Amino acid sequence: MAEKETYHNDDVVLDIHDKPPFGHWVGLSIQHLFAMFGSTVLVPILVGLDPGIALFSSGVGTLLHIMITKRRIPAYMGSSFAFIVPMVALMKTAGYPAIAQGTVAVGLVYLVVATIVYFMGSGWIDKALPPIVVGPIVMAIGLSLAATAASDATMNGKQYDWRFFAVGMLTALITVAFNMYLKGFANQIAILLGIIAGYLIAVAFGIVDFSGVINAPWLRLPNFEIPFIQYQPSWHIDAVLSMAPIAFVTMTEHMGHIMVLNGLTHRNFFKDPGLHRTLTGDGVASIAAGLLGGPPVTSYGENIGVMAITRVHSVYVLIGAGMFAILFSFIGKLAALIESIPSPVIGGISFLLFGVIASSGLRVLIDNHVDFDKKRNLMIASLVLVIGIGNAHLQLTTSNGILDFSGIAIATVLGILLNLILPAEARSERAMAEQKKER
């Protein structure tokens, strides 16, 4: 049983431990399901896995993460894109059993780091992550996804399509209108209503493919890949060596998402329930995915964006989303209907979701009165923003494949290091201050 929290954020519609009425709960949870669905099923499609089991494992992972973090953190766990390259290579050679072993190894890396963090304590986090580091990182997380949103809203495969642009922009503008002019519960599900409106517009433009819905069975069993039942496990060292190191990349992104949630909810999740618990939650969720037949999972920025716009932070809404993900993995028609949402609708919604994340980072800087007249702050923010948004990534070729550290990962590490190394004042600023004193 989770310890009762005394703090309550009265500035939001629903705080973390507020329970919505049943009817509202269903709508709010399905809204989160729609937000994450496209990305969660895209990863297994690219790798060659069953989208149904990825949906199932994402729901299970979300419930495990919420339980391990003592129902303190409203986060959704979806399929991670960071592991696509090694998973595709492994699928062509050893098949899913190798991917499963790599996925479990990723989870174990998280658990080892979580154990180290537990014994080190959390006092170092405030020193390593002050507002001048957190704000730009959060902004970079949101803005680094801008190109993805724009591509979804304009590109039909590899060709520019004006219909996609029209649907994307109309979806975004209608969702803005819903957020501004609807009241009560309708305002809380503005994202869901925006997706539905965008879908209908896409139908009118003739860019929705219903064949998947027509051919999908009403009921289906996800293609589980459980060791000792579906296959006999064997040692795949190449899978461990190609996937486990990438866990350190996704950890930095995990910390970035926790920073965003800290700002949204006015809490410090690094201290309560603790970074060790959030890492453990991610690790156990990935281990569960590997034992069920899914890819590694990670927290999703799309769902954080939904919470930022709706100001509904209830952990019970995320629990509902996880439960619906598990349920929908068995209902073929419903899953296929959501899967048929065309990319420009998702792109139009993403303009808002990713933009709100970036705005949250800006708010961190404003609320903490960060002084950009100081060169130190200007240097840190400038490098973090450009490296993170531009995705100046570090790619290392090893004997076991390519290890790619994203621009966000590099920006996070660089921001932390610069904050610890740079003096409070530049030498020129100190000299100028001394000259003023002499006058």
N, C-alpha and C positions, 0 to 999 in steps of 0.2 A: 504493500500500500504506500503510495507516495505521501511524503510529508506535506502538510497543508501550507500553502504559501500565503503570507500575510499581505504582500503588495498586490494592488489591483490598479490597472491602468484605466482610468475613467474617461480617457480621451478617445477610446476606440468603441466600435459597435459591440464587439464581443472580445473580451480578453481571453487569455490562454485557457483558463479553467471555467469559463462561462459555457453553459450548455444551451444550444438553440432549441426551440420547439421542434418536434419531430419533422413536421412538414418543411420547415426552413432548413433543418439539418440535411435532409435529402437533397434539396436544391443546391445548398452551399457545397456539399461534398461532391456532387456530380460536376459542379463547376470546376473544382480542382482536378477531377478525373479528365475532363475535356482539355484542360490546360497542359497536362503532362502527357496525354495519350500519344500524340504524334511522335514525340521524341522517344518515348519508351518502346514503342513497337518498331521504330525505324532501325534502331541498333540491331535487333535480331534479324530483321529483313536483310540488312547489309551483310551480316555475318553468315546467314544461312540457318538461323535457329527458328524455333516456333515462336511467333509473336504472342501466342496465348500463354505460354509458360513464362515469358518475360513479364507480361502483365500480372500473372499470378505471383511471381517472385517479387515484383515491385510492391504489391500490396502486402505480402508477408513481411518484406523488409521494412516497410513503413511502420507496421504494427510493432515489430521487434524494436526498431529504433526508438519509437515513442515510449515503449515499456522500459527499455534500458535507461533512457534519460528521465525516468520518473514522471512522465507525462508533463514535462516542463517545456519541451521544444516542439513547436508546430512545424515539422519539416516533412516533405514527401520524398521518398527514395525511388528514383527511376533509373533506367538503364544508362550506364556511363559510356560516353563516346570515346573516352581516353584510351580504351583498350581495343578499339576496332581493328587496327592494323595487325597486332599479334594474333588476335582471335581469328581473323580471316586466314592468316597463314597457317595457324594450327588446324583450322577446320579442313583445309585442303590436304593435310598430311595425316594427323592422328585422330581427327574428328572431335566430337564434343567431350569425350573423357579427358582429353588434354586440356581443353578450355576449362572444364570443371576444376581440374587440379590447380590451374593457374588462378582461377577465381577464388578458390579456397585459400591459396597462398596469399593473395591480395588481402583477404580478410585477416589472416594471421599477422601480416605486417602491421595492419592497423592495431591489432590487439597488443603487439609488442610495444609499439610506440605509445599506446594508451597506458600501458603499465609503467613505462619510463616517466611519462607526464605525471602519473599519479604519485610516484615517489618524489619527483622534483617539486611538486606543488604548483600553484598557479600565480605566485607573486611576480614572476618574471613577465607575465603576459602584459600587464599594464605598462611596464617599462618598454617592452618591445613593440606594443601596438597602441600608441597615443593617437589622438584624433588626426594629426597631420599624416599619419600612415594609413589609418583606417578609412578616412574619408575618400582619398584618391583611389584606394584599392576598390572600395565599393563602387565608386563611379566607373572605374575601369571595367569591373565585372559586367555592369549593365551596358556600357557603351561598346565593349568588345563584341557583344552579340548583335549590334546594330546591323552589320553587314549580312548576317544570317536572316534577320527579319526582312531586310530590303530584298534579298535574293528570293525569299519565299513569296514576297508580294509582287515580284516582277518577272521571274524566270520560269518559263514552262519547259522543263528539262534544261537544255542549253540555249534555248531561244527566248529572246525578250517577247513578252505577250502583253499587249495593252489591256486585254481583258483581265489579266491577273492584277495589273496595276489598279484598274478601276475597282475590282472586288476588294483588294487590300485596303485602298484608301477609304472606300465606302464603309467597310467593316470597322476601320479605326474611328472614323467620324461618327458613325452611329453609336459606337461604344462610348465615345466621349459624351454624346448627347444623353445616353442612358445614365451615365455617371452624374451628369450635371442636373438633369431634370426629373429623374425618377425619385420617388420617396419610399421610405419604409423598406420592406423586404425586397421589393423589385430593384431598389438601388444596390442592395447587398449582392444580388446575383446579376449585376450589370454585365460582367464579363461573359457569363453563360448566355445571357440574352443577346449580347453582341455576336457571339459565335453562331447562335441560331439564325439571327438576322443575316449575317454574312453568308451562311450556308444557303439560305433561300435566294440571296442575290446571286451566289455562284451557280445555283440551279438555273436561274433566269439567263445567265450568261452562257450556259451550256458547258460548264467545265467540271461538272460532278459526274464521276463514273460510278454507276449503281451496280455494275456487274458483280462486284465483290459481295454486296449485300444480297443480291438475288441468289448467288451460288452458295452462300454461307449456310451451314445447317443451323437450326434453332438451338440445338444443344450440342456441345462438343467437349471432349476431354483433352485438356492441354497435354502436349507431348512431353511428359515428365521424363527426365534422364536421371534416375536415382541409382547411385552406386550399389552394387551387389544385387540389384533387382533388374534394371535395364542393361547393365554392363558390369563386367568385372574390372575394377580399377587396376591400373599398372602405373609404374613410375614414369613420369614425363618431366625430366629435368629441364628440357628446353622450354616447356610451358611455364614453369616456375621462374626461370631466369628471364624470360621475355615479358612476363606480366607483373611479377611482384615489384620490380623497381618503379613501375608507373604509379604504384600506390603513393609514393612520396609526392608525385605531381598532384594527384587528386586530393591529397591531404591539405595542400595549400589552398586549393579551391574550396575545400570543406571549411577551412578557417575563414575564408572570405565570406561564405554564406552565413556563417555564425555571426560575423561582424554585422552583416546586413540585418539579421534577425535581432541582434542586440539593439540596434538603432530603432527598428520598427516597434519593438515591444517594450523599450525602455528598461531593459534588464541586462545582466552580464552573465551570459550562459557559459563563459569560460570559467566562471567561479561557481555558479550554481545552475545546473547540476555538476558542472566541471567539464573541462576539455577532455579529460580521460573518459568520461561517460559518452560524450558525443562521438569520439573516435571509436569507442567500443561499439556503439550503436551502428556506425557505418560498417565496421569490420564484421560484426555478427550478421548484419543484413547481407553482405556479400558472400559470407560462408554459406548462409541459408540458400542464396541464389545458386551457388555452385553445386549444392547437394540436391537441388530440385531440377536443374536443367536450364537455368537462366544465365545471363551475363552479369558481371559485377555491377553494383548499383551505387548511386551517389545522390546527394541532396540536389533538388532541382530549383533553379532560379525562376522558372516559369511560375511555380507555386508561390514563391516568395513575392513575386510581382502581383499575383492575385490578392495576397494578404495586404500588400501595401495599398492597393487601389480600393479594396472593399473595406479595409480596417476591421476585418473579421480575423482574429488571431486564434480562435478557439482550437485547441488541440483535438477536441472531439470531432470537429469538421474534418481534420486530416485523418483521424481514425476511420471516419465514415468513408473517406476517399479510398483508403486502403482496403476496406471491406468491399466496396463496390468494384474495385479493380479485381479482387479475387473472384467475385460473383460474375463479372462480365467476361472473365477468361473462360467461363463455361457456357456463356450464351453467345453463340456465333453471330447471330443477326445483329445484336446490339453492338458487339465489338466491331463488326464490319461496317456498321453505320457510322460509328465514330471515326473509324479508319478512313472512311470515304470523304471526310472533311478536306477540301482541297487546300494546298499550301498557301494561297493568297489570303484565305480567311485566317489561318494561323499567323501569317506574316503581319496582317493588319492588327490583330490582337497583340502580337509581340512588340509592335511599335510602342504600345502603351506599357506592357509588362516590363520590358527591358529598360524603357525610359524612366519608369518610376523607381527602379533599382538605382539607376544612376543619380536620380534626384535625391534619393535617400543619402547617398554619399555626400552630395553637396550640402544637405541639411546638417550632417555631422560637422562639417567645417564651419558652417554659420552658427550653429548652436554653441559650439565651443570657442567661438571668437578667434579662430586661427588667424594670426597676423601674417599676411603675405608681403608686408614690407620687409620682413626678415628674409634674408637670402637663403637661410637654412631651410625654411618652410617652402620657399619657391623652388629650390633645387629638388627636394624630395618629391613634391607633388608633380613637378614637370616630368621627371623621369618615370615615375610610377604610371602617370596617365598615358604618356606616349608609348611606352614599352608595352603596357597592358592592353590598351585599345588597339595599337598597331599589330599586336601579337608577334613581337620580336622574340620568337621561340628559339630554344636551344635544341638542336637535333643531333643526337649521337648515334653513330652506327656501330653496333656491337656484333659479336659472333652469333648472338641470338635474335638479331633483328634491330629495329630502329627504336631508340628511346627518345621520346619527344617531350620536352618541358615547355608547356604553353607560356605565352607572353604574360598571362596572369600570374602563373607560378613564379616566373623570373621577376616580375614587378613586385610581388609580395616579398620575396626574399631580399631584393635590392632595397625596398623601402624600409624593411626592418633593420638591415645592416647600416644604411645611411643614417637612420635615426639614432642608432647606438654609437656611431663613429663620429659624426659631424659635431663640432662644438656649437654651443648655444648661439654664439655670434660669429660672424665672419670677421677676419682681421681688419678689413676696411671699415666695417661697422663699429668695431671697437675703437679704431683710430678716430673716426668721426665723433664718437661719443666723448672721447678724451679732449678733442679740440673744442667741443662745445663747453666742456667744464672749464677749460682754461680761459675762455672768453668771459 
